[in-house]
Amino acid sequence: MKKLFFKETIYVSSGNTQEEVFEEVYLDLLNKQLVTEDFFESLLERERNYPTGLDLSPVSKGLPDIAIPHTESEYVRTTRIIPIKLKNEITFHNMISPSDQLSVHFLFMILNENGEAQAGMLADIMDFINSVNKEELCAFFKLEDTEAIYQFLNEHFTMEVSA
């Protein structure tokens, strides 16, 4: 089983815009040599053209909306999921219905150096959301401690990695 979460790349951001949050995380990821210098611009452009906001109300009414930002594999040097708790709601456009706006509270940023696995990682995130007890999941989305976020994901996130 491939590890997708790492303590040093779990963030709690008080940014007020997509750009502020993306830049804050990008600078740290760049410093850790996990992304290329073009990652930030590519992430912003991809979000403009292919929004990643996800309305979780069909899964359960109490869940906050999330987003799953990502970019092409040429801009990343690793494969992992970067959880980002947002202290402030940020507007994202809906992945399914791009003209709709969502107030997002949590990001699962995908870094994927191996392009084909992207859809699989999206599916893994949705499986996680669908399989965890909804009250526990609501509590998880409120966590603001990176250690607690990591522990929860370590216990509850299971994924199938095809060889």
N, C-alpha and C positions, 0 to 999 in steps of 0.2 A: 504494500500500500504506500503510495507516494504521499509525502507530507505536503500539505498545501498552506498551512498556517505557521507563522513564526513569530515569536514574541516581539522581536525587534521591528516587525513591520505590521504592528497593530497601532492604529492612531485614534486619538480623540481630538477633533478639530473644532475650534471656535470660529472658523472662517464664516463669512456671510454670503459668499457667492461660490458658484462652481469653480470659478477661476482661482479664487483665494485658496480653497481647499485643495484643488488639483496642484497648485503651485507649491503649497506647503509640503504635501506628500511627495511630489516630484523631486523637490530639492533634497529631501532625505534619501529617497530611493537612488537618486543620481550619486549622492555622496557615498552610498553603499554599493555603487556600481551595479545596480540591478536593472537600470534603464539607460537608454542613450540620451544624448542632449536634446534630440528632437522629440522625445517622448511627450513633453508638456504640450507643445503646439499640436502634435498629432492627436492627443487625447481631446483637446478642446475642439479641434476641427471635426473629429469623429462624432463627438457628442452633439455638435450642431447639426450634422447630417444624418446621424442615426442615433436618436435619443435612446437613453437606457433606463429611464424611470419606469418603475413597476408598481402598479396599484395592487396592494396585497389585500384589499377588502374582500375580493372573492374567496380568498383562503380563509380569512377570519376577520370579522368587523373591527376588532380591537387593534389589529396590527398596523404599524406605521408603514407608509410607503417607503420604498427603498430604490436605489439605483445601482446598476452594475456596469460602471464605466470600464472601457477597455479600448485598446488600440491594436494595430497590426503587430505581428510578432517581430518584425524587423526592429522595433523600437525597444524591445525588452530583452533581458539577458538571463531570465529565469522563468520558472513556472510556479506561481503561487497565487493565492487569493489574499488581498489586502483589505481587512475589515477597517472601516472608518466610521466611528460614531460621530455624528454631527451634533454639536451643542445647540446650533441654530438650524431651524428648518431652512432648506435651500430648494429653490424651484428647479425642477427638471421636467423635460417634456416626456410624455408617456411613450414607451417603446412600441406599444400595440397601436396607439392612436396618437400620433405625433403632434396633433394640434392641441391636445389636452395637456394641461400643466398639473404637476403633482408637487406637494410639499414633502420633501424627502428628509428622513431622519437618520438614515444609515446607508452606507455604501459598501458594496463588496466589489472592490476594484480587481479586475482580473489581469494578471501579468501572465502572458503565455508565449513562451519562445517557440513553441511547437504549434503552428497555426491550426492544425486539424482538430485539436482537442478543445477549442473554444466552446463549441456547442455543448460538448460533454460537461465542461465546467459550469456553464449556465444551468444545465439540467441538474448537476450536483447541488447547486445553490438552491434551486427550486425544490429538489427532493428534501433537503435539509429543512426548508421552511414548511413543507407539507407534512413532514414526519414528526417534528418536535411538538410536544404538548403546547397548545396555544398560549396558556397562561405563562408557562416557562419562557416561551418565545417573546411574549410581550415584555416580560421582566428583562430578558436578555437585551432587547433593543433599547432599554433604558440605562443599561450599564455604562458607566463613564470611567471604568478602571480597566486599563489594558490587560492586566493580569487576569481579571475576572472574565473578560471577553475571550481571552485565549483559552482559559480553562473550560468555559462553556462549549466553545467550538471543538476543542479537543475531545470532549465527552460526547457531543451530539452530532458532529458532522462526520458522516461516513460516505465514502465514495468508492465507486468501482473504477479501478484503473485497468483499462484493457492493455494487455501486453503488446 
